[in-house]
Amino acid sequence: MFLSVYENKIEKRVDKVLSKVKLGKSNSRYRERLVDLFFEFPFETAIWLEYKYKGYRFLKKSKRRKMYEVAELIEEDFLEWMEKHPYDAEKVEMTVPERLVNEKEEQDVWKLMMIGEFLKGRYKYRESSAFWKLFPARYGEEGMKMIGDCNQIVTFYVGMFAIVGDVEDLEIRVLPNHVCLHIHGLDYEATNGTFKDYKDKGYLVDCENILAINLLDITDPSEKKWDVSEVNTAKMQAVAAMFEVEAEIVEKNLIVTYKNMGIFYMNSRKWDQARKHFRLAQAEDLERMAYHNEVVWLLGLKKYKKAIRVAHKGGLEEIEEQVRREYIVDLAKKRNWKKGMAEARKLGDKELIKYVYGKEFEYLYAKVDDVDTVKGARKYKSTYKRLLFLAKKLGDKKAEESVRSIMRKI
């Protein structure tokens, strides 16, 4: 895949699912495909989501390749660790006495405990960290730490548990500004490898929802980022919306994102796209603004007919009338008297009708202003007839009498 943006076929498969997610539509059917890939390739899936939606400059292709190599080393080290630490039912009972009902549950808890034991001394907690920092290029060297926050380390646990157990047994307890693992009725703090009892605090969701939690989390402030497009940000929110985590927050985030996208497109003069996203955000005031701004822009280009259509479509009655007035003035200045008069009559504006007549009178009068002989005047007989007509329409008695005087002589 030398010329491809993808490092491997796994990234391509994940991105194929993501590409099917559409804004403003139900995408629930793609969730199962994404979850299946996450359970089978947890680290690749999580890293690709960060690359695609978080905009970290560090995550170029060569860096991701190295991360996947490190992930394989970690998995190998963990499996060796598990071989050296066979299941100890007594230790499980001492850790969570009388909380489990059968050996299967005890073995699951044991596997979780072993992940915690394996990570001791290898892992360093850091708030708002990127997931990929759990796969340092110098993994295994003395003093080199895997770095992550609660979201990222929970994601890592899910990936590690998938190697040795049934990951569908894992759940996540979502607490205010925090997440922990939950298995067989037990809460487990992945950040320090201890069991807790949060009782009914927060709420429980299936473990795959950690993907949505990570997407909705803020980016690592210590890392340089590309400017993520508004389209990608909205797609990220749409992907998160497929899951059950904080549906209300996801919806609010989507609305904010749609508004931001609308503003982005409006500033780029992509008016239809802007209004589409304002409608998705149910932001009628911003949608109206997009119509208004397009009308103003079209007026600057003197595209009056289109400006009228846009104003009409946007229900901007006062602005539509104003544009029509400017259009009539422009037609009159361009000597398109017939069209200008037709538009003025449609509007039913007597002042504008007089204005069009007046501009035509000024133009024709200028044509004959230098004529100083009867012979010369005879060449403009039709012009004088039109001037007489216009003078009458304008109610200009002085001009009317002046034209009549000339016509008598010719």
N, C-alpha and C positions, 0 to 999 in steps of 0.2 A: 504494500500500500504506500509506495514511495511518494507518489504525487497526490495522495489523498489527504484530506484534513484529518482522517481517522488514523489512530495509531494501530487499531486492530479491528477485527470483525465484530467484537462485542460492542465497541463504541458505535459502530455503524448500525447495529441492530437496535440499540437504545435510541439513537437519534431518529431512526425510521419511525419508531412509535411516537416520539415527541413531535415529529413533523406532521402527524395526523391530527394533533390537537388544534382545534379551531376556537377563535375568540367568539364569545357570546353564544356558544352552543354547548349542549351536553356532551361531555367527553368521557363519560363513565365507562364506556366499553373499552377504552384504551388503558384503563387503570390495571386490569388483570394482566395485560401483556407487560406493562412496566414493572409490576410487582413480581411477576415470574422471573424477569431478567434480574431484578434486584436480589431476589433470593438465590438465584444461580450465580450471579456475578456482582456481589454487593459492592465491592470496592470500585470496580470499573464503572458501575452505574452511578455511584455517588460522586466520583471524581468527574465524570462526564457532565453531570448536572451542574457542578460548580464551574466547569470550563465554559459551558454553554450559556449559563444564566447569571453568573456572578462577575464575569469579566476579569478574572485575575490574569495579569500579564504573565505571571510565572508559569502558568499551565500550558506552555507550548508543547508541541508533540513530543519532542525529545525528553522533556521533563516528565510527561505522563508515562512514557515508556519506562523510565527509570522507576517511577512510583509502582508500576505494576510488577516490576522485577523485585522491588523491596517487599511488596505485598506477598509474593510467592515465598520469599525468605522468611517472612513473619509466620506464614501458615506452616511452613516446614518446621520452624523452631517450635511452634505451638504444639504440633502433632508429636514431636519428640518429647516435649514437656509432658503431654498427656500420657505417653507411654511410661514415663518415669514416675507418674503419680496415678496409680490405679485407684479405682473407685473405693472410697472409704466411707461406708454407711455410718460408722460411729461418729466420724467427724461432722457429717451432715446433721446427725441428730443432736450433737452438741451445739452446733451453730444455730439451728432452728428447731428446737425441741418441740415434738408433738404438733408440728404444723403441716406435715405431709401425710398422705393417706396410703401411698404404695411405693414400691421400689422404683417404678418408672419416674415418678415425680422426684424422688430422692436423687436419682441419677441425673436428671435434668438440672437440679439445683447444684449438684456436684460439678457439672460441666461449667456452670456459670461461675462457681467459686474458683475453678481452675483458671478461667480467663483472668479473673481478678488477681490470682496469685502470679500468673505469668506476667502480668503487666507491672507488678510492683518493681519500682526502680527503673522502669523503662519509660514511664509516662509522666508528663508534666502538665498540670492543668493551667490553661490560660484562657481567660474570658474572650469570647467573640473570635475564636480561632477558625481558620479554614480547615476543612476535613483533610486535605492533602498533606497537612503538616504532621499527620500521624504516620507518614511514610517517608522519613528523611533519607536522603541519598546516602548518608554515612551511617545508616542503621547498623547496629552491632558494635560500633566503635565506642570506646570508653568515654563516658560523659555525654554521649549523644542521646537526646531525649525525643520521644514521640510527644507531640504537642497537640492538645485539643481541649474543647470545652465540653459541657455536659451533653449537648446535642451530638457533637462529633464522636465522643467516646461511646455514647449509646449506639450510634450507627456502627462504630467499629465492633462493639460487642455483638450486634446482630450478625455482622459478617463472620465473626469468629465462631459464634454459636452454630451458624449454618454448616460449618465444617464437621461438627461432631454431634449435632442434634437436630431435632425438628424445629426449625425456626418459627413455625406457626404456633408453637407453644408460648412464644414470647409476646408480651404486651408492653405497652408504654403507659406510664402514668404521667399525665400532663398536669403540672402544677404551675402556679404563677411564676413566670420567668425561669422555669426549671423543668427538666424531664428526668425520669428515672425508669429503670426496667421493672417489669412485674411478671412474675411467673408462679403459677400454681398458688395464687393467693398471697404471695410474698412480694414486697417492694424491695428493690435492690438498687443501691446507689453505685452506678458504674464508675463514678469519678473517684471513689475511694474503696470500692470493693466490700461494702458492708450492707447488711440487711436493715431495713427500716420498716416502720409500720405507720403509714400515712392515713390509715383507716379509709374514710370516704372523701378525703381531700382531693381536689382536682377531679380528673376523670380518666378512664382507661380507654385506650384504642389499640387496635392491632399494630404490631411492630413496624409494618411497612409505612405507617404514617410518619415515621421519622423523616422520610423523604420530604414531605410537605413542611415539616417543622424546620428542616434545614433550608429549604427554599425561602421560607418566610423570614428567616433569621437575618440580622444585619450582616454585612460583609466584614471581613477582617480589616480593621482600620489601619493595620500596619503594612498592608500589601498594596502595591500599585495596581491599578485597574484600568482596563479599557473603558471608554464611554459605551456602556451597554445601551443598545437602541431601545426606544420605547416599545417597539414591537416585541423584542425579546423579553422585556420586563413584563409586558402583558401576557405573553405566552407562559412565562414562569408562574404568574399568578393563576393562569388557567390550569396549568399542571397541578399546582397546589390545591386548586379547588376540586380536583377529582377525589381528594382524600377527605377524611372526617375531622381533621384537626382544625379546631377553632373556625368553624364554618362562618361564623359572624365576622371574624377578623379577616378571613380570606375574602369575604364579600366586600368588606370595607376597603381592603387593599385593592381589589379589582376595580372598584369604583374610582378610587384615587388614581390608579394606573390608567384607566380608560380616559379620565379627565386629562391626565398628563399627556397621553398619546394624542388626544384631540387637540390640545394646545400645541404640541409638537407639529402636528400636521397643519394646523392653522397657520403657524409661523412659517411653515414651508409652502404655504399657499396651496396645499392639497385639500381643498375645501370639502369635497365629498367624503374623503377619509376622516377629516376632522369631525364632520357632523355625524358620521356613522358611530364614532367612538363616544361622542357626547350623548348620543341616543342610548348607547349601551350603559353609560353612566347615569342615564335618566337626568341629565343636566340640561334642562330646557333653556335656561338662561345663556349657557355657553353655546348651545346649538344656535340660538338666535344671534348671538354675537358673531358666530362663524358666517352666518348669512349676511349680517351687517358689514363685516370686514371684507367679505368678497365683493359686495356691492361697491364699497369705497375703492377697493383695488381696481375694479372694472371701470369705475368712473375715471380713475387716474389714467387708464389706457384709452379712455373715450369709447369704450365698448358699451354704449348706452342700451342697446336692445337686449343684450345678455344681462346687463345689470337690472333691467326692468323685470326680466323673467325670474332672476334669482330673488329679487325683493318680493315679488308676488308669491313665489314658492315658499319663502320664509315668513309670509304673513306680515311683512313690514309695510303696512299700508301708507303711512306717512312718508317713509323713505321712497317707496315706489312712486308716489306722486311727485316728490322732489326730483327724482331721477327723470321722470317724464318731462318735467319743466326744463331741466338742463338739456335734455335731448332735443326739445323743440327749439331752444335757444341756439343749440349747436347746428341744427338743420338750417335755421334761418341765416346764421353766419356763413354757412357753406352754400347759400343761395338755393337750397333745396326747398323752394317756397311751397310747392305742392304737398310734399310729404310733411313739412312743418305745419302747414295749415290743417291737414288731415288729423295730425296728432293733437294739435291745439283744440280742434273741435271735439275730438274724442274726450278730451279732458274737460271741455265745456268752460274754458277759462277765457273770458272776454279780453282781459289784459294781454294775454299771450297771443290771441288772435290779432289784436291791434299791433302787437310787437312784430309779428311775422309780416303783416301788411306794411308796417313802417320800414322794416329792413329792406323789403323789396322796393318800396318807394325811394329810399335813399340810394339804392344801387342804380335804379333806372334814371333817377334825376341826375346822378353824377354823369351818366352817359351823354346827356343832352345839355349839360350845364355850359359847355363851351360853344354851343351852336349860337351864332349871332346873325344869321341871315335866314330869310324866308325859304330860300332855295335849300339851304342846309337842313332846315327844320322839316321840309317835306320828306326827306329820307327817313325820318324817324316818326312818321305818322302813327304807326302801330304802337310805338313806345308811348307817345303822348296819350293815345286812347287808354292804354293800361294805367298810365299815371293819373288820368282823370278818374278812372274806376277806383284806384287805390286812395286817392284824395277824398273821395266820397265815403269810402269805408272807414277812413281815419277820422272823418268829420272835420277835416281841415279846410275851412271855407276859403282861407287866403290862398292855399296851394291850389284848390279847385279852380278859383277864379283866374289864377295865373296860367294854369294849363289851358283853360277855356280860351283865354285871350290869344294864346299862341295858335290854338287849333282854328280859330276864326280866320287867321291870316293865311293858313296853309290849305 
